[in-house]
Amino acid sequence: MITLNDIKQAKEKLEGVSQKTPFTLATILSKELNSQIYVKKENLQLTGSFKIRGAYNKLSQLSQIQRDKGVVAASAGNHAQGLAYSAQHFKCDATIFMPEATPLTKVSGVKSYGAQVILKGANYDESYAHATTFAKEYEKEFIHPFADDAVIAGQGTIALEILEEYQDLDMIIVPIGGGGLISGIAIAAKAINPNIKIIGVQASGANAMKTSFEMQIVSNSKSVKTIADGIAVRDATPMMLAYILEYVDEIVEVEEQEIANAILFLLERQKLVVEGAGAVAIAAMMHQKIDVEDKKVATIISGGNIDVTMLSLIIEKGLVKSNRKMKLLVTLMDKPGALMQITSILKDSDANIVQIDYDRNSVKLDFGEAHVTIALETKGKEHQNTIRENLKHNGYRFKQI
């Protein structure tokens, strides 16, 4: 079993390697939730996530003979980058198996540290099976991303940094994938202050650990599907479930849209770029999955390695949902000046046209008609209502798409 002393030793080894990331009050969120919400910004950590802590601590404990043979891992991205960086530091070869759908930014990050990347498997668990077979065949050291005491101890150093600043916390809210992060944090936190509640958060599309926690026996999922790829773990492991049952007080889950909302909130209001896994703790509070009112709460933003394509999609959908963007399909007469007339109405409505497409060939149109698809920047629900009323008043047929 891991002890507080193991985690303190890991902290010593990480001195000068990992960064002591900022732990600051989230003023806006605290005011909205009537609480004191502090965020541990591991998205600003070296390699973009907390994973370097556990990976480096594990490699520091290997013998030179083991390092010379090379190391192997399976990862959805963040453990891969942490291990690749650590392997480069210790001058040993690293081979990382990653799911085929891993975002390019994470693959590129791993390769930039000199590791070999093999994309194999539809999810983490399939990549894991390929990685362990490869490690056994070539007699290399397999570095597990979470089910390893040295890795867990490394992740637990986050709790030491938090509690050096505030020991009187009511709870710490932590993302859960395989369970290494929450186990390390919980072991350290409970040893220092047994009254601190440890709350885990999973994505609803990858909730094997929550189900296992409630049933108190390992229960695996048939599949995983979530934008929080850093915690997209299909199977719960007995070792991690044992730690979580002993040290964790509660596990909740959040939906995909709730995660997306939290990513957008953190970007827009807190000026933080956060990946899906890193946003789940904030999502749980924003959507009342956890009662934090009048409490002093630490939340872990575990990583910031989000694919820019995904971030763009989240921003776009978020603007539509918050009534700051709308798209209209308008039917008008296909004649000179018709397009100028509708753009004039939109101009008078103070709407900014950001995209326009003109279609006169659709089989759904009568002869002499055209469809215009218009994307607009708007100023909220009332503004959109005004735009629709102005179009109706001028006799246009349209629908919002």
Buried (B, 14 or more C-beta within 10 A) or exposed (E): EBEBEBBBBBBEBBEEBBBBBEBEEBEEBBEBBEBBBBBBBBBBBBBBBBBBBBBBBBBBBBEEEBBEBBBBBBBBBBBBBBBBBBBBBBEBBBBBBBBEEBBEBBBEBBBEBEBBBBBBBEBBBBBBBBBBEBBEEEEBBBBBBBBBBBBBBBBBBBBBBBBEEEEEBBBBBBBBBBBBBBBBBBBBBBBBBEEBBBBBBBBBBBBBBBBBBEEEEBBBBEEBEBBBBBBBBBBBBEBBBBBBEEBBBBBBBBBBBBBBBBBBBBBEEBEBBBBBBBBBBBBBBBBEBBEBEEBBBBBBBBBBBBBEEBBEEBBEBBBBEBBBBBBBBBBBEBEEEBBEEBBEBBEEBEBEEEEBEEEEEEEEBEEEBBBBBBBBEBEEEEBBEBBBEBBEEEEBEBEEE
